[in-house]
Amino acid sequence: MRWIECGHSICTDCAKKAAYDYYDHYLHCPHCSLPSVINGNLKRLHTNFSLIKFVSEIAKIREELEKAEVPEVPPEIID
């Protein structure tokens, strides 16, 4: 994940594709369409380590929930 000039983040693969579409000079934010100048160097965009960690933690939680056995609760009968 990379921070772009507008403050949004974009995954590195998407940034590569977006930069390629514009001859590696700049890319447009997929959220707000503002351009970020990269001049052929995606390393100019800072890595968003906080977002990477957050996404990783969510993936771990999702995996744990999928592995957890959830007891089936019978429906209540209302009189």
N, CA, C and O atoms as CSV, one atom per row, in Angstrom:
chain,resi,resn,atom,element,x,y,z
A,1,MET,N,N,0.846,-1.170,0.000
A,1,MET,CA,C,0.000,0.000,0.000
A,1,MET,C,C,0.894,1.238,0.000
A,1,MET,O,O,1.871,1.321,0.744
A,2,ARG,N,N,0.541,2.176,-0.838
A,2,ARG,CA,C,1.313,3.415,-0.963
A,2,ARG,C,C,0.405,4.612,-0.743
A,2,ARG,O,O,-0.736,4.641,-1.203
A,3,TRP,N,N,0.939,5.605,-0.026
A,3,TRP,CA,C,0.232,6.877,0.121
A,3,TRP,C,C,0.461,7.686,-1.136
A,3,TRP,O,O,1.579,7.751,-1.648
A,4,ILE,N,N,-0.599,8.302,-1.634
A,4,ILE,CA,C,-0.427,9.199,-2.767
A,4,ILE,C,C,-0.675,10.625,-2.300
A,4,ILE,O,O,-1.167,10.836,-1.192
A,5,GLU,N,N,-0.344,11.592,-3.121
A,5,GLU,CA,C,-0.288,12.996,-2.701
A,5,GLU,C,C,-1.587,13.535,-2.106
A,5,GLU,O,O,-1.551,14.449,-1.282
A,6,CYS,N,N,-2.724,12.988,-2.508
A,6,CYS,CA,C,-4.006,13.469,-1.990
A,6,CYS,C,C,-4.280,12.954,-0.580
A,6,CYS,O,O,-5.200,13.433,0.083
A,7,GLY,N,N,-3.482,11.970,-0.107
A,7,GLY,CA,C,-3.671,11.413,1.228
A,7,GLY,C,C,-4.326,10.039,1.228
A,7,GLY,O,O,-4.345,9.367,2.259
A,8,HIS,N,N,-4.859,9.614,0.097
A,8,HIS,CA,C,-5.425,8.277,0.000
A,8,HIS,C,C,-4.304,7.255,-0.173
A,8,HIS,O,O,-3.153,7.612,-0.425
A,9,SER,N,N,-4.660,5.984,-0.034
A,9,SER,CA,C,-3.704,4.898,-0.251
A,9,SER,C,C,-4.151,4.052,-1.427
A,9,SER,O,O,-5.339,3.967,-1.740
A,10,ILE,N,N,-3.174,3.429,-2.071
A,10,ILE,CA,C,-3.429,2.577,-3.225
A,10,ILE,C,C,-2.477,1.396,-3.127
A,10,ILE,O,O,-1.327,1.559,-2.718
A,11,CYS,N,N,-2.942,0.208,-3.496
A,11,CYS,CA,C,-2.041,-0.945,-3.437
A,11,CYS,C,C,-0.941,-0.769,-4.484
A,11,CYS,O,O,-1.136,-0.107,-5.503
A,12,THR,N,N,0.196,-1.365,-4.218
A,12,THR,CA,C,1.358,-1.187,-5.089
A,12,THR,C,C,1.080,-1.671,-6.510
A,12,THR,O,O,1.479,-1.019,-7.475
A,13,ASP,N,N,0.399,-2.810,-6.645
A,13,ASP,CA,C,0.082,-3.313,-7.991
A,13,ASP,C,C,-0.825,-2.349,-8.743
A,13,ASP,O,O,-0.632,-2.116,-9.936
A,14,CYS,N,N,-1.818,-1.786,-8.050
A,14,CYS,CA,C,-2.716,-0.812,-8.687
A,14,CYS,C,C,-1.951,0.460,-9.055
A,14,CYS,O,O,-2.209,1.062,-10.097
A,15,ALA,N,N,-1.013,0.866,-8.201
A,15,ALA,CA,C,-0.203,2.052,-8.495
A,15,ALA,C,C,0.646,1.819,-9.738
A,15,ALA,O,O,0.782,2.708,-10.579
A,16,LYS,N,N,1.220,0.614,-9.854
A,16,LYS,CA,C,2.017,0.291,-11.044
A,16,LYS,C,C,1.163,0.369,-12.302
A,16,LYS,O,O,1.584,0.926,-13.316
A,17,LYS,N,N,-0.042,-0.195,-12.229
A,17,LYS,CA,C,-0.941,-0.182,-13.394
A,17,LYS,C,C,-1.350,1.241,-13.735
A,17,LYS,O,O,-1.334,1.629,-14.903
A,18,ALA,N,N,-1.717,2.021,-12.726
A,18,ALA,CA,C,-2.151,3.400,-12.963
A,18,ALA,C,C,-1.011,4.235,-13.537
A,18,ALA,O,O,-1.231,5.064,-14.420
A,19,ALA,N,N,0.196,4.021,-13.041
A,19,ALA,CA,C,1.353,4.770,-13.547
A,19,ALA,C,C,1.645,4.378,-14.987
A,19,ALA,O,O,1.969,5.232,-15.812
A,20,TYR,N,N,1.533,3.100,-15.291
A,20,TYR,CA,C,1.774,2.618,-16.654
A,20,TYR,C,C,0.786,3.263,-17.630
A,20,TYR,O,O,1.149,3.620,-18.750
A,21,ASP,N,N,-0.471,3.406,-17.187
A,21,ASP,CA,C,-1.498,4.020,-18.036
A,21,ASP,C,C,-1.141,5.453,-18.421
A,21,ASP,O,O,-1.602,5.950,-19.449
A,22,TYR,N,N,-0.328,6.119,-17.610
A,22,TYR,CA,C,0.044,7.518,-17.865
A,22,TYR,C,C,1.545,7.662,-18.113
A,22,TYR,O,O,2.159,8.652,-17.715
A,23,TYR,N,N,2.124,6.666,-18.772
A,23,TYR,CA,C,3.533,6.713,-19.194
A,23,TYR,C,C,4.500,6.909,-18.033
A,23,TYR,O,O,5.567,7.501,-18.199
A,24,ASP,N,N,4.126,6.413,-16.861
A,24,ASP,CA,C,4.979,6.441,-15.665
A,24,ASP,C,C,5.334,7.840,-15.164
A,24,ASP,O,O,6.280,7.984,-14.389
A,25,HIS,N,N,4.613,8.864,-15.581
A,25,HIS,CA,C,4.888,10.217,-15.093
A,25,HIS,C,C,4.035,10.564,-13.874
A,25,HIS,O,O,4.505,11.237,-12.957
A,26,TYR,N,N,2.808,10.114,-13.865
A,26,TYR,CA,C,1.921,10.382,-12.739
A,26,TYR,C,C,0.816,9.339,-12.721
A,26,TYR,O,O,0.664,8.562,-13.663
A,27,LEU,N,N,0.051,9.332,-11.645
A,27,LEU,CA,C,-1.121,8.468,-11.576
A,27,LEU,C,C,-2.261,9.254,-10.954
A,27,LEU,O,O,-2.035,10.198,-10.196
A,28,HIS,N,N,-3.467,8.869,-11.272
A,28,HIS,CA,C,-4.649,9.498,-10.698
A,28,HIS,C,C,-5.169,8.638,-9.550
A,28,HIS,O,O,-5.198,7.411,-9.648
A,29,CYS,N,N,-5.572,9.282,-8.475
A,29,CYS,CA,C,-6.145,8.584,-7.334
A,29,CYS,C,C,-7.452,7.911,-7.765
A,29,CYS,O,O,-8.300,8.554,-8.382
A,30,PRO,N,N,-7.622,6.627,-7.446
A,30,PRO,CA,C,-8.867,5.952,-7.817
A,30,PRO,C,C,-10.059,6.422,-6.983
A,30,PRO,O,O,-11.205,6.129,-7.324
A,31,HIS,N,N,-9.798,7.152,-5.887
A,31,HIS,CA,C,-10.873,7.621,-5.012
A,31,HIS,C,C,-11.340,9.029,-5.364
A,31,HIS,O,O,-12.541,9.294,-5.421
A,32,CYS,N,N,-10.383,9.937,-5.599
A,32,CYS,CA,C,-10.750,11.342,-5.817
A,32,CYS,C,C,-10.254,11.906,-7.148
A,32,CYS,O,O,-10.553,13.053,-7.480
A,33,SER,N,N,-9.512,11.126,-7.901
A,33,SER,CA,C,-9.000,11.484,-9.237
A,33,SER,C,C,-7.890,12.532,-9.258
A,33,SER,O,O,-7.473,12.949,-10.338
A,34,LEU,N,N,-7.403,12.967,-8.105
A,34,LEU,CA,C,-6.297,13.925,-8.112
A,34,LEU,C,C,-5.017,13.230,-8.565
A,34,LEU,O,O,-4.782,12.075,-8.209
A,35,PRO,N,N,-4.188,13.920,-9.345
A,35,PRO,CA,C,-2.953,13.297,-9.828
A,35,PRO,C,C,-1.836,13.338,-8.783
A,35,PRO,O,O,-1.766,14.256,-7.966
A,36,SER,N,N,-0.978,12.339,-8.825
A,36,SER,CA,C,0.246,12.305,-8.028
A,36,SER,C,C,1.406,12.152,-8.999
A,36,SER,O,O,1.402,11.255,-9.842
A,37,VAL,N,N,2.395,13.024,-8.881
A,37,VAL,CA,C,3.559,12.977,-9.761
A,37,VAL,C,C,4.513,11.909,-9.241
A,37,VAL,O,O,4.864,11.908,-8.061
A,38,ILE,N,N,4.932,11.001,-10.117
A,38,ILE,CA,C,5.889,9.965,-9.716
A,38,ILE,C,C,7.113,9.928,-10.622
A,38,ILE,O,O,8.152,9.398,-10.227
A,39,ASN,N,N,7.013,10.472,-11.809
A,39,ASN,CA,C,8.135,10.508,-12.758
A,39,ASN,C,C,8.871,9.177,-12.867
A,39,ASN,O,O,10.100,9.130,-12.801
A,40,GLY,N,N,8.114,8.099,-13.034
A,40,GLY,CA,C,8.708,6.786,-13.262
A,40,GLY,C,C,9.255,6.097,-12.040
A,40,GLY,O,O,9.918,5.068,-12.168
A,41,ASN,N,N,9.001,6.627,-10.850
A,41,ASN,CA,C,9.565,6.038,-9.647
A,41,ASN,C,C,8.496,5.917,-8.566
A,41,ASN,O,O,8.221,6.882,-7.853
A,42,LEU,N,N,7.896,4.740,-8.443
A,42,LEU,CA,C,6.871,4.532,-7.414
A,42,LEU,C,C,7.447,4.619,-6.008
A,42,LEU,O,O,6.696,4.780,-5.046
A,43,LYS,N,N,8.764,4.517,-5.870
A,43,LYS,CA,C,9.385,4.628,-4.549
A,43,LYS,C,C,9.225,6.031,-3.973
A,43,LYS,O,O,9.438,6.244,-2.779
A,44,ARG,N,N,8.851,6.988,-4.822
A,44,ARG,CA,C,8.562,8.341,-4.323
A,44,ARG,C,C,7.337,8.327,-3.416
A,44,ARG,O,O,7.173,9.202,-2.566
A,45,LEU,N,N,6.482,7.327,-3.605
A,45,LEU,CA,C,5.274,7.215,-2.784
A,45,LEU,C,C,5.616,6.435,-1.519
A,45,LEU,O,O,6.162,5.335,-1.590
A,46,HIS,N,N,5.296,7.002,-0.375
A,46,HIS,CA,C,5.619,6.364,0.900
A,46,HIS,C,C,4.727,5.146,1.142
A,46,HIS,O,O,3.550,5.136,0.782
A,47,THR,N,N,5.312,4.129,1.757
A,47,THR,CA,C,4.566,2.929,2.115
A,47,THR,C,C,3.680,3.235,3.314
A,47,THR,O,O,4.128,3.857,4.277
A,48,ASN,N,N,2.419,2.798,3.259
A,48,ASN,CA,C,1.474,2.999,4.357
A,48,ASN,C,C,1.515,1.759,5.252
A,48,ASN,O,O,0.679,0.864,5.130
A,49,PHE,N,N,2.500,1.719,6.152
A,49,PHE,CA,C,2.694,0.560,7.013
A,49,PHE,C,C,1.511,0.337,7.952
A,49,PHE,O,O,1.176,-0.808,8.256
A,50,SER,N,N,0.882,1.400,8.411
A,50,SER,CA,C,-0.275,1.262,9.304
A,50,SER,C,C,-1.413,0.532,8.611
A,50,SER,O,O,-2.038,-0.350,9.200
A,51,LEU,N,N,-1.682,0.890,7.374
A,51,LEU,CA,C,-2.762,0.244,6.630
A,51,LEU,C,C,-2.409,-1.207,6.313
A,51,LEU,O,O,-3.275,-2.081,6.362
A,52,ILE,N,N,-1.149,-1.465,5.990
A,52,ILE,CA,C,-0.715,-2.841,5.729
A,52,ILE,C,C,-0.933,-3.700,6.972
A,52,ILE,O,O,-1.433,-4.820,6.873
A,53,LYS,N,N,-0.559,-3.181,8.138
A,53,LYS,CA,C,-0.738,-3.919,9.391
A,53,LYS,C,C,-2.219,-4.142,9.677
A,53,LYS,O,O,-2.612,-5.233,10.091
A,54,PHE,N,N,-3.038,-3.125,9.460
A,54,PHE,CA,C,-4.475,-3.227,9.703
A,54,PHE,C,C,-5.102,-4.306,8.812
A,54,PHE,O,O,-5.872,-5.137,9.294
A,55,VAL,N,N,-4.779,-4.295,7.542
A,55,VAL,CA,C,-5.323,-5.284,6.603
A,55,VAL,C,C,-4.875,-6.692,6.999
A,55,VAL,O,O,-5.651,-7.643,6.909
A,56,SER,N,N,-3.627,-6.820,7.437
A,56,SER,CA,C,-3.106,-8.110,7.869
A,56,SER,C,C,-3.857,-8.620,9.098
A,56,SER,O,O,-4.201,-9.800,9.173
A,57,GLU,N,N,-4.111,-7.734,10.058
A,57,GLU,CA,C,-4.843,-8.121,11.269
A,57,GLU,C,C,-6.272,-8.543,10.936
A,57,GLU,O,O,-6.773,-9.520,11.493
A,58,ILE,N,N,-6.922,-7.829,10.047
A,58,ILE,CA,C,-8.286,-8.181,9.639
A,58,ILE,C,C,-8.288,-9.558,8.978
A,58,ILE,O,O,-9.191,-10.359,9.220
A,59,ALA,N,N,-7.293,-9.838,8.152
A,59,ALA,CA,C,-7.200,-11.144,7.492
A,59,ALA,C,C,-7.035,-12.261,8.523
A,59,ALA,O,O,-7.631,-13.328,8.381
A,60,LYS,N,N,-6.224,-12.019,9.567
A,60,LYS,CA,C,-6.035,-13.018,10.619
A,60,LYS,C,C,-7.338,-13.274,11.365
A,60,LYS,O,O,-7.690,-14.422,11.634
A,61,ILE,N,N,-8.049,-12.208,11.696
A,61,ILE,CA,C,-9.323,-12.341,12.410
A,61,ILE,C,C,-10.325,-13.108,11.555
A,61,ILE,O,O,-11.019,-13.995,12.051
A,62,ARG,N,N,-10.400,-12.769,10.278
A,62,ARG,CA,C,-11.323,-13.463,9.368
A,62,ARG,C,C,-10.992,-14.959,9.314
A,62,ARG,O,O,-11.890,-15.801,9.347
A,63,GLU,N,N,-9.705,-15.277,9.230
A,63,GLU,CA,C,-9.281,-16.677,9.176
A,63,GLU,C,C,-9.663,-17.410,10.457
A,63,GLU,O,O,-10.138,-18.545,10.404
A,64,GLU,N,N,-9.460,-16.769,11.609
A,64,GLU,CA,C,-9.821,-17.379,12.887
A,64,GLU,C,C,-11.324,-17.604,12.978
A,64,GLU,O,O,-11.764,-18.640,13.476
A,65,LEU,N,N,-12.112,-16.655,12.506
A,65,LEU,CA,C,-13.563,-16.802,12.542
A,65,LEU,C,C,-14.031,-17.928,11.628
A,65,LEU,O,O,-14.972,-18.648,11.962
A,66,GLU,N,N,-13.386,-18.083,10.486
A,66,GLU,CA,C,-13.758,-19.156,9.565
A,66,GLU,C,C,-13.427,-20.527,10.146
A,66,GLU,O,O,-14.121,-21.506,9.869
A,67,LYS,N,N,-12.366,-20.598,10.952
A,67,LYS,CA,C,-11.968,-21.863,11.564
A,67,LYS,C,C,-12.813,-22.195,12.792
A,67,LYS,O,O,-12.967,-23.367,13.137
A,68,ALA,N,N,-13.353,-21.188,13.445
A,68,ALA,CA,C,-14.103,-21.388,14.684
A,68,ALA,C,C,-15.394,-22.151,14.407
A,68,ALA,O,O,-16.091,-21.904,13.423
A,69,GLU,N,N,-15.684,-23.076,15.298
A,69,GLU,CA,C,-16.946,-23.797,15.184
A,69,GLU,C,C,-18.007,-22.999,15.921
A,69,GLU,O,O,-17.886,-22.725,17.115
A,70,VAL,N,N,-19.023,-22.641,15.205
A,70,VAL,CA,C,-20.113,-21.869,15.796
A,70,VAL,C,C,-21.273,-22.826,16.019
A,70,VAL,O,O,-21.787,-23.417,15.068
A,71,PRO,N,N,-21.690,-22.982,17.282
A,71,PRO,CA,C,-22.799,-23.904,17.535
A,71,PRO,C,C,-24.084,-23.382,16.892
A,71,PRO,O,O,-24.372,-22.185,16.901
A,72,GLU,N,N,-24.835,-24.319,16.341
A,72,GLU,CA,C,-26.099,-23.928,15.732
A,72,GLU,C,C,-27.125,-23.759,16.836
A,72,GLU,O,O,-27.306,-24.650,17.666
A,73,VAL,N,N,-27.784,-22.637,16.845
A,73,VAL,CA,C,-28.774,-22.332,17.867
A,73,VAL,C,C,-30.150,-22.596,17.270
A,73,VAL,O,O,-30.510,-22.022,16.243
A,74,PRO,N,N,-30.922,-23.474,17.925
A,74,PRO,CA,C,-32.262,-23.732,17.385
A,74,PRO,C,C,-33.135,-22.484,17.512
A,74,PRO,O,O,-32.944,-21.688,18.431
A,75,PRO,N,N,-34.083,-22.309,16.604
A,75,PRO,CA,C,-34.952,-21.131,16.683
A,75,PRO,C,C,-35.824,-21.189,17.930
A,75,PRO,O,O,-36.208,-22.265,18.387
A,76,GLU,N,N,-36.127,-20.016,18.471
A,76,GLU,CA,C,-36.991,-19.940,19.651
A,76,GLU,C,C,-38.445,-20.075,19.229
A,76,GLU,O,O,-38.858,-19.597,18.173
A,77,ILE,N,N,-39.196,-20.733,20.074
A,77,ILE,CA,C,-40.636,-20.816,19.839
A,77,ILE,C,C,-41.283,-19.786,20.741
A,77,ILE,O,O,-41.097,-19.802,21.958
A,78,ILE,N,N,-42.038,-18.899,20.139
A,78,ILE,CA,C,-42.692,-17.839,20.899
A,78,ILE,C,C,-44.167,-18.186,21.006
A,78,ILE,O,O,-44.851,-18.404,20.007
A,79,ASP,N,N,-44.637,-18.230,22.245
A,79,ASP,CA,C,-46.065,-18.518,22.479
A,79,ASP,C,C,-46.870,-17.261,22.539
A,79,ASP,O,O,-48.085,-17.314,22.728
